[in-house]
Every structure is written in structure tokens, then in C-alpha cells.
Amino acid sequence: MPITINIKYAGKNGSARKFAEEMEMSGTADAVRAEPGNIRYEYYFPMNDPETVLLIDMWENQEAIDDHHASAMMTTISSLREKYDLHMTIERFNGPEKDTKDERYIRK
């Protein structure tokens, strides 16, 4: 069952955006995307909060997440979080979330 984790990184003076940019430019984000079990790894920027970045991170299962957390990649990511002095909040969603009662509101 897929697991989605929304991570909000918050900083000051544009540091969260700089973190996401460095993750992308350095190839670290692509390396995470290439890890076994990764389904999605994408950064988004809220229009009403320039000091926050949202990462949507999806994995096939908990084992894939555990392997990712045990990898050397986490040392790199942790170092970048420290470099940019970021604070995090996390939301976790297990399994597919399909609610057909809202289908009528979705324009396809």
C-alpha cells in the first residue's frame, strides 16, 4: 500500500526555497527519485507563504521508506536542512485516497 508523506520545510529569508533549489540542482532529488520504491518526490511553493516549501514524497511501502532513511542520502539531506536552518512539519497518508463523492467537483 503506497505511503504519501507531505513535508513542509519552513525557514527565513528564502532559505526553504534555496534548500529545494539545491536539492534539485545538486542531483540529490533525482537520486531520491531513483531509489527503489520511490513513486513521487516533488517540491511545491505555496503562493501565500514565501518562507515554506512543500515536499510531496510517496513510497511503495514502509520498507522502502526505511531503506531511504538508512541510506547515505539522508546524511546529505540532513546536512542541507541544517545548512538552511529549516524546521519541518509532517503529514502522513497511507494507501490510496479516492473519495468518489467529490468526483462531480473535479474538472478533467
C-alpha positions in Angstrom: 0.0 0.0 0.0 1.6 3.3 -1.0 2.5 5.9 1.7 2.5 9.6 1.0 4.4 12.0 3.2 3.9 15.7 3.0 6.8 17.6 4.5 6.6 21.3 5.0 10.0 23.0 5.3 10.0 26.4 6.9 12.8 28.9 7.1 13.7 32.5 6.9 14.9 34.8 4.1 14.1 32.4 1.3 16.1 29.5 2.8 13.4 26.9 2.2 13.3 27.7 -1.5 17.1 27.7 -1.6 17.1 24.3 0.0 14.7 22.9 -2.6 16.7 24.5 -5.4 20.0 22.9 -4.1 18.3 19.6 -3.8 17.3 19.8 -7.4 20.5 21.4 -8.8 22.8 19.0 -7.0 21.0 15.9 -8.3 20.1 14.8 -4.8 16.3 15.0 -5.5 16.9 12.9 -8.7 18.9 10.4 -6.7 16.0 10.0 -4.2 13.6 9.6 -7.2 15.8 6.8 -8.5 15.7 4.9 -5.1 13.8 1.6 -5.1 10.3 2.1 -4.0 10.1 5.8 -4.6 7.0 6.8 -6.5 7.0 10.6 -6.2 9.3 13.3 -4.9 8.2 16.8 -5.8 8.6 20.3 -4.3 5.9 22.9 -4.4 5.8 26.5 -3.2 2.7 27.9 -1.5 1.6 31.2 -3.1 0.7 32.7 0.3 3.8 31.8 2.2 7.2 32.5 0.6 9.1 31.0 3.5 7.7 27.5 3.2 8.2 24.7 0.7 6.0 21.6 0.5 7.6 18.2 -0.4 5.2 15.5 -1.6 7.1 12.2 -1.0 5.4 8.9 -2.0 6.8 5.4 -1.4 5.6 1.9 -2.3 5.7 0.8 1.3 7.3 1.3 4.7 10.3 -0.9 3.9 11.2 1.5 1.0 11.0 4.4 3.4 13.1 2.6 6.0 15.7 1.8 3.4 15.7 5.5 2.3 16.1 6.7 5.9 19.0 4.3 6.4 20.8 5.4 3.2 23.8 7.7 2.9 21.4 10.1 1.1 19.8 11.0 4.4 23.2 12.4 5.6 23.2 14.7 2.6 19.6 15.8 3.1 20.1 16.3 6.8 23.2 18.4 6.2 21.3 20.6 3.7 18.4 21.0 6.3 21.0 22.2 8.8 22.7 24.5 6.3 19.5 26.3 5.6 18.2 26.1 9.2 14.9 24.6 8.3 12.1 23.4 10.5 9.7 20.7 9.4 6.1 19.6 9.9 5.0 16.2 8.5 1.6 14.7 7.5 1.4 11.0 6.5 -1.2 9.3 4.4 -1.4 5.6 4.0 -2.9 4.0 0.9 -4.9 5.4 -2.0 -7.3 8.1 -1.0 -10.1 8.0 -3.5 -13.3 9.7 -2.4 -15.7 9.3 -5.3 -18.3 11.6 -3.7 -16.2 14.6 -4.8 -15.8 13.4 -8.4 -18.5 15.8 -9.5 -16.3 18.8 -8.5 -13.3 17.7 -10.5 -12.9 19.1 -14.0 -11.0 16.6 -16.1 
